[in-house]
Amino acid sequence: MKALTYHGPHNVRVESVPDPIIEQQDDIILRITATAICGSDLHLYHGKIPKTEHGDIFGHEFMGEVVEVGRDVKNIQKGERVVIPFVIACGSCFFCQQHQYSACETTNAGRGASLNKKQIPPPAALFGYSHLYGGVPGGQAEYVRVPKGDVNPFKVPQLLSDDKALFLSDILPTAWQAAKNAEVKKGSRIAIYGAGPVGLLTAACARLLGAEQIFMVDHNDYRLRFAEERYGVIPINFDKHDDPAEVIIENTPGNRGVDAVIDAVGFEAKGSTTETVLTNLKLEGSSGKVLRQSIAAVRRGGIVSVPGVYAGFIHGFLFGDAFDKGISFRMGQTHVHAWLPELLPLIEQGLLKPEEIVTHYLPLEDAARGYEMFDKRQDDCRKIILVPGAQSPEAARASVTALSNGNINLPPA
């Protein structure tokens, strides 16, 4: 089969690799009809995630048709159309029973990104995300093996196009969890740092939950324009404002700040010169700029919700300020499985339209170009969907936007 593989920082390519096979009798094999490039994939692309090895297959946002099932799989049948959460859960361990699926203690043989060697058990395995998270091949491919076939696939209605369903795999539940962690409700005032795919969908979720005022901070004007036009955010370009938190505070009642701040940027945020030096010396894993901004912009007793990925040490984390303001922090990988039953109806009713953030549809063969485009923000790129078997961007778009009739989305066998 064809798959997108890693060969060092900024070096990915689509090449022929062995087809996946049933390894455990509760596995399924999925033929991919749509997959996407995620902002988290750029961390791998930049060589920022340890234990990413040459030949690793990327991709944790994907969906498709079941083409093979292990004999122990009872709830999924060959031919069914499913979307796959990026978190691989067992469904039966202590954490899965608490619906904390990203903490599943059985699917990952690695240790995760924590520097604390006493962290036992490790977090859940993830698709296509280095050997820290299980080394499980990802879905930027024609086929993929999905472990725990009775737990992880989520069935998709036939009358829902791929582009509407695909983001149930990651970024829509991630945005929803970020907004829920921030306790967004009618009348809330919030700020979102980062206008990438997760930030944009967080704004969509926050509006649906009743947010009255949404500030959005980013350095890409085209992303901010879209967010302003579609979600009514107040845009702040941090390349044009030395202190976005100050702008936010000055535009809230009583200059108190917002009820919650959502950090949808994570560890690759632009930091100070000191942070750059520390990172180059391997003394720091993450810039703390957005977290410092979050602590400053949120009101006393407010919430900082962090869906953005962090790793390692952080310079200048103002814990004393956070304590003084009585701030609550809520963060972590998304418990995708927990949110899917409530998100699917919102898409079906048209209350959430995740497909509207997509700007580019490409054949899987063009994935390396897609990574460069997404990384460099070329052609006003917001989000890219990749389609195995498509022969052109036009064919890719037609495949994933069409209503499924059971086979319209499928590439040739």
C-alpha positions as CSV (number, residue, x, y, z in Angstrom):
1,M,0.0,0.0,0.0
2,K,1.0,3.7,-0.2
3,A,1.6,5.6,3.1
4,L,3.2,8.8,4.3
5,T,6.5,8.0,6.1
6,Y,9.0,9.9,8.1
7,H,12.7,10.3,7.1
8,G,13.9,13.0,9.4
9,P,12.9,16.6,10.2
10,H,11.0,18.2,7.3
11,N,11.5,15.1,5.2
12,V,8.3,13.0,4.7
13,R,7.4,11.0,1.6
14,V,4.6,8.8,0.2
15,E,6.1,5.4,-0.5
16,S,5.1,1.7,-0.8
17,V,5.0,-0.2,2.5
18,P,3.6,-3.6,3.6
19,D,-0.1,-3.8,4.0
20,P,-1.3,-4.1,7.6
21,I,-2.6,-7.4,8.8
22,I,-4.7,-8.7,11.7
23,E,-2.2,-9.1,14.6
24,Q,-4.6,-9.6,17.5
25,Q,-8.0,-11.2,17.0
26,D,-9.8,-8.1,18.2
27,D,-8.1,-5.9,15.4
28,I,-9.9,-4.6,12.4
29,I,-8.4,-3.4,9.1
30,L,-9.7,-0.2,7.7
31,R,-9.5,1.1,4.1
32,I,-9.0,4.9,4.5
33,T,-11.4,7.1,2.6
34,A,-10.2,10.4,4.2
35,T,-7.4,11.5,6.5
36,A,-6.0,14.8,7.5
37,I,-2.9,16.7,8.5
38,C,-3.1,17.9,12.1
39,G,-1.1,20.6,13.9
40,S,0.2,17.9,16.2
41,D,1.7,16.2,13.1
42,L,3.8,19.3,12.6
43,H,5.5,18.5,15.9
44,L,6.6,15.2,14.4
45,Y,7.5,16.9,11.1
46,H,9.8,19.3,12.9
47,G,11.5,16.5,14.7
48,K,10.3,17.8,18.1
49,I,8.9,14.5,19.4
50,P,11.4,11.9,20.6
51,K,11.4,8.3,19.4
52,T,10.0,9.2,16.0
53,E,11.8,6.7,13.7
54,H,12.6,6.6,10.0
55,G,9.7,4.8,8.2
56,D,7.1,5.7,10.8
57,I,3.6,6.2,9.3
58,F,2.0,9.4,10.5
59,G,-1.6,10.3,10.8
60,H,-4.2,10.2,13.6
61,E,-7.2,11.8,12.0
62,F,-8.8,9.3,9.7
63,M,-11.9,7.3,8.7
64,G,-13.0,4.7,6.2
65,E,-14.6,1.3,5.5
66,V,-13.9,-1.8,7.5
67,V,-12.5,-4.5,5.1
68,E,-11.4,-7.2,7.6
69,V,-12.2,-8.1,11.2
70,G,-10.6,-10.3,13.7
71,R,-12.6,-13.3,15.0
72,D,-13.1,-11.7,18.4
73,V,-14.7,-8.5,17.1
74,K,-18.4,-8.6,17.8
75,N,-19.8,-5.1,17.3
76,I,-18.2,-4.1,13.9
77,Q,-18.9,-5.7,10.6
78,K,-17.0,-5.8,7.3
79,G,-18.3,-3.0,5.1
80,E,-19.3,-0.6,7.9
81,R,-18.2,3.0,7.7
82,V,-16.4,4.3,10.8
83,V,-14.3,7.2,12.1
84,I,-11.4,6.3,14.5
85,P,-10.5,8.3,17.7
86,F,-6.8,9.2,17.7
87,V,-6.6,7.8,21.3
88,I,-6.4,4.0,21.4
89,A,-8.4,2.7,24.4
90,C,-9.1,-0.8,25.7
91,G,-12.5,0.1,27.1
92,S,-12.1,-2.0,30.3
93,C,-9.2,-0.7,32.4
94,F,-9.6,1.5,35.5
95,F,-9.4,4.8,33.4
96,C,-11.6,3.6,30.5
97,Q,-14.2,2.7,33.1
98,Q,-14.0,6.4,34.3
99,H,-14.4,7.5,30.7
100,Q,-10.9,8.9,30.9
101,Y,-9.9,7.2,27.7
102,S,-6.6,9.1,27.0
103,A,-5.3,7.7,30.2
104,C,-5.9,4.0,29.2
105,E,-3.3,2.0,31.0
106,T,-3.1,-1.0,28.7
107,T,-2.6,0.1,25.1
108,N,0.8,1.8,25.3
109,A,4.1,-0.1,26.0
110,G,6.0,3.2,26.0
111,R,6.3,5.9,28.7
112,G,4.7,8.9,27.1
113,A,6.3,12.4,26.9
114,S,6.6,12.8,30.7
115,L,10.1,13.3,32.2
116,N,8.9,11.8,35.4
117,K,10.3,8.2,35.3
118,K,7.8,7.3,38.1
119,Q,4.9,7.8,35.8
120,I,3.3,4.4,35.9
121,P,1.2,3.4,34.0
122,P,1.9,5.3,30.8
123,P,-0.8,7.2,28.9
124,A,-2.8,5.6,26.1
125,A,-1.3,4.7,22.8
126,L,-1.9,7.1,19.9
127,F,-2.1,6.4,16.2
128,G,0.9,7.6,14.2
129,Y,2.6,9.5,17.1
130,S,6.1,8.1,17.8
131,H,7.1,5.2,19.9
132,L,6.6,7.2,23.1
133,Y,2.9,6.6,22.4
134,G,3.0,3.0,21.3
135,G,4.6,3.2,17.9
136,V,1.3,2.3,16.3
137,P,1.3,3.0,12.5
138,G,-1.0,6.0,11.6
139,G,-3.7,6.5,9.1
140,Q,-2.1,8.7,6.4
141,A,-2.2,5.6,4.3
142,E,-4.4,3.5,2.1
143,Y,-5.1,1.0,5.0
144,V,-4.5,0.9,8.7
145,R,-4.8,-1.7,11.5
146,V,-7.1,-0.6,14.3
147,P,-6.6,-2.4,17.7
148,K,-9.5,-3.1,20.0
149,G,-12.1,-3.2,17.2
150,D,-15.1,-3.3,19.5
151,V,-14.0,-0.2,21.4
152,N,-12.4,2.3,19.1
153,P,-14.3,2.5,15.8
154,F,-17.3,4.9,15.8
155,K,-20.0,4.2,13.3
156,V,-20.8,7.0,10.9
157,P,-24.3,7.4,9.3
158,Q,-24.3,6.8,5.5
159,L,-25.9,10.2,4.8
160,L,-23.0,12.1,6.5
161,S,-20.2,13.1,4.1
162,D,-16.6,12.3,5.0
163,D,-15.6,15.9,5.5
164,K,-18.3,16.4,8.1
165,A,-17.5,13.2,10.0
166,L,-13.7,13.1,9.7
167,F,-12.9,15.6,12.5
168,L,-14.7,13.5,15.1
169,S,-11.4,11.6,15.1
170,D,-9.6,14.4,17.0
171,I,-9.9,18.2,16.5
172,L,-13.6,18.5,17.1
173,P,-13.7,16.5,20.4
174,T,-10.5,18.3,21.4
175,A,-12.1,21.7,20.8
176,W,-15.3,20.6,22.6
177,Q,-13.3,19.3,25.6
178,A,-11.3,22.5,25.7
179,A,-14.6,24.6,25.8
180,K,-16.2,22.2,28.4
181,N,-13.0,22.4,30.6
182,A,-13.3,26.2,30.3
183,E,-16.9,25.9,31.6
184,V,-18.1,28.0,28.7
185,K,-21.8,28.9,29.1
186,K,-24.3,31.6,28.1
187,G,-22.7,35.0,28.7
188,S,-19.1,33.7,29.1
189,R,-16.2,35.9,28.0
190,I,-13.2,33.9,26.8
191,A,-9.9,34.3,25.0
192,I,-8.5,31.7,22.6
193,Y,-4.8,31.7,21.9
194,G,-4.2,30.1,18.5
195,A,-6.3,30.3,15.4
196,G,-5.3,26.9,14.0
197,P,-7.8,24.1,13.4
198,V,-8.4,23.4,17.1
199,G,-8.6,27.1,18.0
200,L,-11.1,27.7,15.2
201,L,-13.3,24.8,16.2
202,T,-13.0,25.9,19.8
203,A,-14.5,29.2,18.8
204,A,-17.3,27.4,17.0
205,C,-18.0,25.2,20.1
206,A,-17.9,28.2,22.4
207,R,-20.4,30.1,20.3
208,L,-22.7,27.1,20.4
209,L,-22.4,26.9,24.2
210,G,-23.4,30.6,24.5
211,A,-20.2,32.6,24.8
212,E,-20.9,36.3,24.6
213,Q,-17.4,37.6,23.9
214,I,-14.5,35.7,22.2
215,F,-11.0,37.1,21.8
216,M,-8.7,35.3,19.4
217,V,-5.0,35.7,19.4
218,D,-2.8,34.6,16.5
219,H,-0.2,36.0,14.1
220,N,-1.9,35.0,10.8
221,D,-4.3,37.7,9.6
222,Y,-6.0,35.3,7.2
223,R,-6.9,32.9,10.0
224,L,-8.1,35.8,12.2
225,R,-10.2,37.2,9.4
226,F,-11.9,33.8,8.9
227,A,-12.6,33.5,12.7
228,E,-13.9,37.1,12.8
229,E,-16.3,36.6,9.9
230,R,-17.5,33.1,10.8
231,Y,-17.5,33.1,14.6
232,G,-17.6,36.8,15.5
233,V,-14.3,36.8,17.4
234,I,-12.4,39.9,18.4
235,P,-9.1,39.3,16.5
236,I,-5.7,40.2,18.0
237,N,-2.6,39.8,16.0
238,F,0.3,39.3,18.5
239,D,2.8,40.5,15.9
240,K,1.1,43.9,16.1
241,H,0.4,44.0,19.8
242,D,3.2,43.6,22.3
243,D,0.9,42.4,25.0
244,P,-2.4,40.8,23.8
245,A,-3.4,40.1,27.4
246,E,-3.5,43.8,28.1
247,V,-5.8,44.4,25.1
248,I,-8.1,41.6,26.4
249,I,-8.2,43.0,29.9
250,E,-8.9,46.6,28.7
251,N,-11.9,45.3,26.7
252,T,-13.6,43.4,29.5
253,P,-16.0,44.8,32.2
254,G,-14.2,46.4,35.1
255,N,-10.9,45.4,33.4
256,R,-11.2,42.1,35.2
257,G,-10.1,39.9,32.3
258,V,-12.0,37.0,30.8
259,D,-13.7,34.1,32.5
260,A,-11.5,31.6,30.8
261,V,-8.5,31.4,28.5
262,I,-7.9,28.5,26.1
263,D,-4.4,27.8,25.0
264,A,-4.7,26.1,21.6
265,V,-1.0,26.7,20.7
266,G,1.1,24.6,23.0
267,F,4.8,24.1,23.2
268,E,5.8,25.5,19.8
269,A,4.6,29.0,20.6
270,K,6.9,31.8,19.8
271,G,8.8,32.5,23.0
272,S,11.4,34.9,24.3
273,T,15.1,35.0,23.2
274,T,16.0,33.4,26.5
275,E,13.5,30.5,25.8
276,T,15.0,30.0,22.4
277,V,18.5,29.8,23.8
278,L,17.4,27.3,26.5
279,T,15.6,25.2,24.0
280,N,18.7,25.1,21.7
281,L,20.7,24.0,24.8
282,K,18.2,21.2,25.5
283,L,17.4,22.8,28.9
284,E,13.8,23.5,28.1
285,G,11.0,21.7,26.2
286,S,8.3,24.3,25.8
287,S,7.9,28.1,25.5
288,G,5.8,29.5,28.3
289,K,4.7,32.6,26.5
290,V,1.1,31.6,25.9
291,L,0.7,30.3,29.5
292,R,2.1,33.6,30.9
293,Q,-0.4,35.4,28.7
294,S,-3.2,33.1,29.8
295,I,-2.5,33.7,33.5
296,A,-2.4,37.5,32.8
297,A,-5.6,37.6,30.7
298,V,-7.9,35.5,32.9
299,R,-9.9,37.0,35.7
300,R,-9.4,36.0,39.4
301,G,-11.0,32.7,40.0
302,G,-11.0,31.9,36.2
303,I,-9.9,28.9,34.3
304,V,-7.0,28.2,31.9
305,S,-7.9,25.3,29.6
306,V,-5.0,23.8,27.7
307,P,-5.7,21.5,24.7
308,G,-2.3,22.5,23.1
309,V,0.4,19.9,23.5
310,Y,3.3,20.7,25.9
311,A,6.5,18.7,26.6
312,G,9.4,19.1,29.1
313,F,10.3,22.1,31.2
314,I,8.8,25.5,30.9
315,H,10.7,28.8,31.5
316,G,9.1,31.6,33.4
317,F,5.9,29.8,34.5
318,L,4.3,32.3,36.8
319,F,2.9,29.9,39.3
320,G,2.8,32.6,42.0
321,D,0.6,34.8,39.9
322,A,-1.7,31.8,39.2
323,F,-1.9,31.1,42.9
324,D,-2.6,34.7,43.8
325,K,-5.5,34.9,41.2
326,G,-6.9,31.5,42.3
327,I,-6.8,30.1,38.7
328,S,-7.8,26.6,37.8
329,F,-5.8,24.7,35.2
330,R,-7.5,22.0,33.1
331,M,-5.5,20.1,30.4
332,G,-4.6,16.8,28.8
333,Q,-5.1,14.6,25.8
334,T,-8.7,14.4,24.7
335,H,-11.1,11.7,25.9
336,V,-12.4,11.4,22.4
337,H,-14.7,8.4,22.9
338,A,-16.5,10.2,25.7
339,W,-17.6,13.1,23.5
340,L,-18.6,11.3,20.2
341,P,-22.2,10.5,21.1
342,E,-23.1,14.1,21.9
343,L,-21.1,15.6,19.0
344,L,-22.5,13.5,16.2
345,P,-26.1,14.8,16.6
346,L,-24.8,18.4,16.7
347,I,-23.2,17.8,13.2
348,E,-26.2,16.1,11.9
349,Q,-28.4,19.0,13.0
350,G,-26.0,21.5,11.4
351,L,-25.2,23.2,14.7
352,L,-21.5,22.4,14.3
353,K,-20.0,22.5,10.8
354,P,-16.4,21.3,11.2
355,E,-15.9,20.9,7.5
356,E,-16.0,24.7,7.0
357,I,-12.4,25.1,8.2
358,V,-11.0,23.0,5.4
359,T,-9.2,24.9,2.6
360,H,-7.4,22.2,0.7
361,Y,-8.3,18.7,-0.5
362,L,-5.3,16.7,-1.9
363,P,-4.6,13.2,-3.1
364,L,-2.6,11.1,-0.6
365,E,0.2,11.1,-3.1
366,D,0.6,14.9,-2.6
367,A,0.9,14.6,1.2
368,A,4.5,15.8,1.4
369,R,3.5,19.0,-0.4
370,G,0.5,19.2,1.9
371,Y,2.9,19.2,4.9
372,E,5.0,22.0,3.5
373,M,1.9,24.0,2.7
374,F,0.4,23.6,6.1
375,D,3.7,24.2,7.9
376,K,4.5,27.4,6.0
377,R,0.9,28.6,5.9
378,Q,1.0,28.8,2.1
379,D,-2.1,29.6,0.0
380,D,-4.0,30.7,3.2
381,C,-4.0,27.1,4.3
382,R,-6.2,26.3,7.4
383,K,-6.8,22.6,7.1
384,I,-5.9,19.8,4.6
385,I,-7.8,16.6,3.9
386,L,-5.9,13.8,2.1
387,V,-7.7,11.2,0.0
388,P,-6.1,7.9,-0.9
389,G,-6.8,6.9,-4.5
390,A,-7.8,10.3,-5.7
391,Q,-6.1,11.4,-8.9
392,S,-6.4,15.2,-8.4
393,P,-7.4,17.8,-5.9
394,E,-10.8,18.1,-7.6
395,A,-11.4,14.4,-7.3
396,A,-10.3,14.5,-3.7
397,R,-12.8,17.2,-2.9
398,A,-15.6,15.4,-4.8
399,S,-14.9,12.2,-2.9
400,V,-15.1,13.5,0.6
401,T,-17.9,16.1,0.1
402,A,-20.3,13.6,-1.6
403,L,-23.0,11.9,0.5
404,S,-21.9,8.3,1.0
405,N,-24.0,5.7,-0.8
406,G,-21.9,2.8,0.6
407,N,-19.1,3.0,-1.9
408,I,-18.8,6.5,-3.4
409,N,-16.0,7.4,-1.1
410,L,-13.9,4.3,-1.6
411,P,-10.6,4.3,-3.6
412,P,-9.9,1.4,-5.9
413,A,-9.1,-1.8,-4.1
